[in-house]
Amino acid sequence: MPTSTVQGSFHDDGQPTRLSVVMAVLNEADNILPVCQELAETFAADSSIEILAIDDGSTDATVRKLLEARQTILPRLRIISHPKRLGKSAALRTGITAANGQWIATIDGDGQDDPSAILKMLERATSTPRVQPLVVGVRRKRNDRLSRRLATRFANGLRRRLLNDGCPDTGAPLKLFPRDLFLKIPQFEGVHRFLPALLGHYGAPLICIEVQHRARLHGNSKYTNFNRALVGIRDLLGVMWLQNRTHLPNHLTEH
C-alpha cells in the first residue's frame, strides 16, 4: 500500500468546510503567485472555503512558489505533490479525495479563470431545490489561438452529439459539484472532460453559467490539438461504454 502524508485542515472558528477549491498545476511557476493572490482576495472573507493546490510532478519551481504563496499571500493554502506527472484528472482526484468540503470547485493554475465566478456557481448550486447539480462555467469567448478554438468547438460538438450531455463546453476548467458524487465515478485520465455525462448519469442536473476566459499569464498550454484529439476520441468511446454498462435505479424502496 502506498504511504500518504496528506493532512486535513481545520478552521480556527470551528466551522465546517463548505467548499474546497481544487487547483491542479504543472510547471506553472510563473503564474502561481498572481493566481494565489487573486484566490486570496476572492475568498478572504469566507473561512468556510479551503484551497488546495495539487502539483502534478512539476519540474520547475512551482512547489517552491506555492510554499512562498502560503507563507506570504494565502495561509490557508494546502499543497499536495505527486512524485511524478500522473495527469490532470489524477491530480484533481488527489485533491478532491483530500478535500474537506461538501462542494468541490475546480480551477486551473494559469490565470485564465476568474475565481470570483466560483461564488456565483456555489450560489446557484446551493439554491437548487432537492438536488445537487453540476455547475459548469462555460467559456463563451475563448481567449486562445484560432486553431485551438476550432479544435475545441469540434470536440465539444462531437461529445455533445454522442453523449447527449447537454453541455456546450465540457472541457471548461471551472466546475462545481458535490464531492461525494464525484468519488463514485470511475477514475481515468481525462475524466474531468466528461463530468456532465458521468455525473448526469448519477442524477446530477446540469447548470451552465457563462464565465470570463482570459489569456494565460505566462507560458503555453500543456496540450496540443493533435494529442488532445487522439486521447479524446479514445476516452469518448470509453465513456459511451460506461454509460451503456452502468445501470442505476431511479429510486429505492426500503421495506
Phi, psi and omega per residue, in radians:
M1 nan 2.364 3.110
P2 -1.221 2.575 3.080
T3 -1.523 2.754 -3.105
S4 -2.305 2.449 3.043
T5 -2.037 0.362 -3.140
V6 -1.393 2.295 3.103
Q7 -2.126 2.579 3.093
G8 -1.350 3.009 3.117
S9 -2.124 2.667 -3.126
F10 -2.320 2.508 -3.129
H11 -1.569 2.494 -3.112
D12 -1.094 -0.520 -3.107
D13 -1.488 0.028 3.086
G14 1.331 0.085 -3.136
Q15 -1.343 2.477 3.099
P16 -1.186 2.676 3.108
T17 -1.302 2.118 -3.107
R18 -1.536 -0.683 -3.042
L19 -2.446 2.381 3.008
S20 -1.988 2.134 3.080
V21 -1.652 2.068 -3.044
V22 -1.948 2.175 -3.091
M23 -2.157 1.974 3.055
A24 -1.527 2.289 -3.086
V25 -2.305 2.550 3.071
L26 -2.540 1.992 3.108
N27 0.896 0.971 3.126
E28 -2.054 0.609 -3.061
A29 -0.990 -0.634 -3.098
D30 -1.328 -0.282 -3.061
N31 -1.841 -0.336 -2.939
I32 -1.081 -0.802 -3.061
L33 -1.100 -0.862 3.092
P34 -1.130 -0.599 3.096
V35 -1.140 -0.781 3.121
C36 -1.142 -0.617 3.074
Q37 -1.053 -0.762 3.137
E38 -1.189 -0.674 3.076
L39 -1.091 -0.724 3.129
A40 -1.091 -0.768 -3.136
E41 -1.177 -0.619 -3.084
T42 -1.265 -0.711 -2.992
F43 -1.933 0.202 -3.059
A44 -1.054 -0.567 -3.033
A45 -1.440 -0.101 -3.037
D46 -2.187 1.810 -3.104
S47 -1.360 -0.081 3.110
S48 -1.507 0.057 3.130
I49 -1.921 2.196 3.061
E50 -1.873 2.756 -3.101
I51 -2.247 2.222 3.137
L52 -2.108 2.331 3.022
A53 -1.957 2.169 3.130
I54 -1.911 1.953 3.126
D55 -1.521 2.103 -3.061
D56 -1.637 1.016 3.063
G57 1.272 0.687 -3.139
S58 -1.046 2.562 3.102
T59 -1.886 0.059 3.084
D60 -1.868 -2.675 -3.060
A61 -1.624 0.421 -3.071
T62 -1.005 -0.847 -3.109
V63 -1.110 -0.724 3.109
R64 -1.071 -0.695 3.115
K65 -1.202 -0.621 3.070
L66 -1.112 -0.753 3.109
L67 -1.109 -0.673 3.077
E68 -1.116 -0.728 3.127
A69 -1.083 -0.716 3.127
R70 -1.154 -0.602 -3.119
Q71 -1.274 -0.634 -2.956
T72 -1.994 -0.408 -2.979
I73 -2.129 -0.795 -2.899
L74 -2.347 1.377 -3.066
P75 -1.049 -0.480 -3.099
R76 -1.394 -0.031 -3.066
L77 -1.153 2.242 2.999
R78 -1.768 2.340 -3.052
I79 -2.124 2.173 3.118
I80 -2.231 2.376 -3.087
S81 -2.077 2.432 2.908
H82 -1.493 2.544 3.113
P83 -1.209 -0.385 3.093
K84 -2.683 2.982 -3.119
R85 -1.218 2.148 3.139
L86 -2.034 -0.195 -3.136
G87 1.938 2.721 -3.062
K88 -1.100 -0.735 -3.126
S89 -1.097 -0.687 3.106
A90 -1.133 -0.691 3.115
A91 -1.141 -0.737 3.106
L92 -1.095 -0.743 -3.138
R93 -1.149 -0.660 3.049
T94 -0.990 -0.827 -3.131
G95 -1.165 -0.727 -3.109
I96 -1.198 -0.650 3.086
T97 -1.119 -0.688 -3.118
A98 -1.399 -0.263 -3.040
A99 -1.193 2.683 3.108
N100 -1.791 -0.216 -3.016
G101 -1.381 2.642 3.013
Q102 -1.214 -0.624 3.122
W103 -1.889 2.548 3.085
I104 -2.060 2.351 2.958
A105 -2.103 2.349 3.107
T106 -1.892 2.544 -3.121
I107 -2.622 2.582 3.083
D108 -1.451 2.826 -3.097
G109 -1.804 0.363 -3.087
D110 -1.809 0.012 3.109
G111 1.523 0.026 -3.118
Q112 -1.372 -0.340 -3.095
D113 -1.753 2.476 3.088
D114 -1.616 1.930 -3.062
P115 -1.158 -0.332 3.122
S116 -1.107 -0.402 3.106
A117 -1.140 -0.434 -3.118
I118 -1.094 -0.647 3.135
L119 -1.133 -0.676 3.086
K120 -1.180 -0.677 3.134
M121 -1.146 -0.709 3.120
L122 -1.140 -0.683 3.116
E123 -1.092 -0.743 3.106
R124 -1.130 -0.732 -3.105
A125 -1.119 -0.786 -3.055
T126 -1.385 -0.217 3.101
S127 -1.680 0.014 3.100
T128 -1.416 2.061 -3.035
P129 -1.242 2.378 2.907
R130 1.249 -0.251 -3.118
V131 -2.299 2.788 3.076
Q132 -1.931 1.942 -3.022
P133 -1.567 2.985 2.851
L134 -1.733 2.196 3.105
V135 -1.924 2.191 -3.110
V136 -2.000 2.269 3.050
G137 -1.501 1.725 -3.049
V138 -1.373 2.222 -3.137
R139 -1.523 1.695 -3.087
R140 -1.267 -0.667 3.126
K141 -2.063 1.751 -3.112
R142 -1.318 2.269 3.101
N143 -1.709 1.114 -3.109
D144 -2.338 3.018 3.065
R145 -1.086 2.700 -3.118
L146 -1.028 -0.726 -3.098
S147 -1.077 -0.676 -3.140
R148 -1.267 -0.654 3.112
R149 -1.096 -0.726 3.137
L150 -1.171 -0.727 3.121
A151 -1.108 -0.714 3.134
T152 -1.164 -0.686 3.130
R153 -1.097 -0.727 3.116
F154 -1.137 -0.809 -3.115
A155 -1.099 -0.745 3.126
N156 -1.114 -0.707 3.126
G157 -1.123 -0.731 3.130
L158 -1.139 -0.802 3.127
R159 -1.069 -0.776 -3.088
R160 -1.119 -0.645 -3.112
R161 -1.251 -0.735 -3.055
L162 -1.447 -0.590 -3.103
L163 -1.705 -0.261 -3.137
N164 0.932 0.804 -3.078
D165 -1.557 -0.177 3.052
G166 1.299 0.163 -3.070
C167 -1.911 2.182 -3.126
P168 -1.371 -0.157 -3.062
D169 -2.597 1.275 -3.042
T170 -1.227 -0.373 3.133
G171 -1.536 0.106 -3.113
A172 -1.022 2.265 -3.133
P173 -1.145 -0.651 -3.092
L174 -1.371 1.881 3.077
K175 -2.413 2.644 3.113
L176 -2.419 2.322 -3.017
F177 -2.813 2.894 3.094
P178 -1.249 2.356 -3.115
R179 -1.063 -0.820 -3.036
D180 -1.141 -0.548 3.136
L181 -1.245 -0.708 3.108
F182 -1.044 -0.713 -3.071
L183 -1.238 -0.134 3.085
K184 -1.466 -0.381 -3.030
I185 -1.526 2.694 -3.116
P186 -1.106 2.605 3.098
Q187 -1.671 2.236 2.955
F188 -2.711 2.709 -3.131
E189 -1.179 2.180 -3.067
G190 1.839 -0.051 -3.079
V191 -1.067 -0.507 -3.118
H192 -1.124 -0.325 3.116
R193 -1.494 -0.124 -3.063
F194 -2.118 0.339 -3.098
L195 -1.090 -0.656 3.100
P196 -1.013 -0.715 3.135
A197 -1.275 -0.784 -3.040
L198 -1.278 -0.850 3.130
L199 -1.200 -0.574 3.063
G200 -1.089 -0.609 3.110
H201 -1.153 -0.449 3.097
Y202 -1.642 0.186 2.990
G203 1.720 0.100 -3.138
A204 -1.483 2.046 3.076
P205 -1.197 2.689 -3.093
L206 -1.731 2.308 3.003
I207 -2.152 2.214 3.122
C208 -1.917 2.311 3.116
I209 -2.198 2.301 3.121
E210 -1.266 2.313 -3.122
V211 -2.270 2.837 3.107
Q212 -1.370 2.432 3.065
H213 -2.148 2.190 -3.021
R214 -1.952 2.916 3.054
A215 -1.243 2.624 3.043
R216 -0.999 2.495 3.073
L217 -1.156 -0.857 -3.132
H218 -2.588 2.736 3.010
G219 1.392 -3.002 -3.080
N220 -2.175 2.850 3.084
S221 -1.082 2.616 3.138
K222 -1.433 -0.061 -3.074
Y223 -2.158 2.596 2.975
T224 -1.799 2.797 3.120
N225 -1.036 -0.655 -3.059
F226 -1.204 -0.891 -3.101
N227 -1.207 -0.545 3.083
R228 -1.126 -0.694 -3.123
A229 -1.165 -0.784 -3.129
L230 -1.070 -0.847 -3.138
V231 -1.180 -0.657 -3.111
G232 -1.090 -0.693 3.132
I233 -1.138 -0.754 3.103
R234 -1.079 -0.791 -3.134
D235 -1.145 -0.645 3.121
L236 -1.049 -0.759 3.100
L237 -1.110 -0.666 3.122
G238 -1.153 -0.703 3.132
V239 -1.191 -0.656 3.066
M240 -1.047 -0.711 3.103
W241 -1.129 -0.746 3.134
L242 -1.079 -0.771 3.123
Q243 -1.050 -0.691 -3.103
N244 -1.250 -0.530 -3.040
R245 -1.759 -0.096 3.123
T246 -1.714 1.945 -3.100
H247 -1.947 2.075 -3.096
L248 -2.164 2.486 3.127
P249 -1.292 2.545 3.076
N250 -1.214 -0.590 3.093
H251 -2.725 2.848 -3.137
L252 -2.113 2.544 3.064
T253 -2.131 2.126 3.095
E254 -1.754 2.223 -3.095
H255 -1.840 nan nan
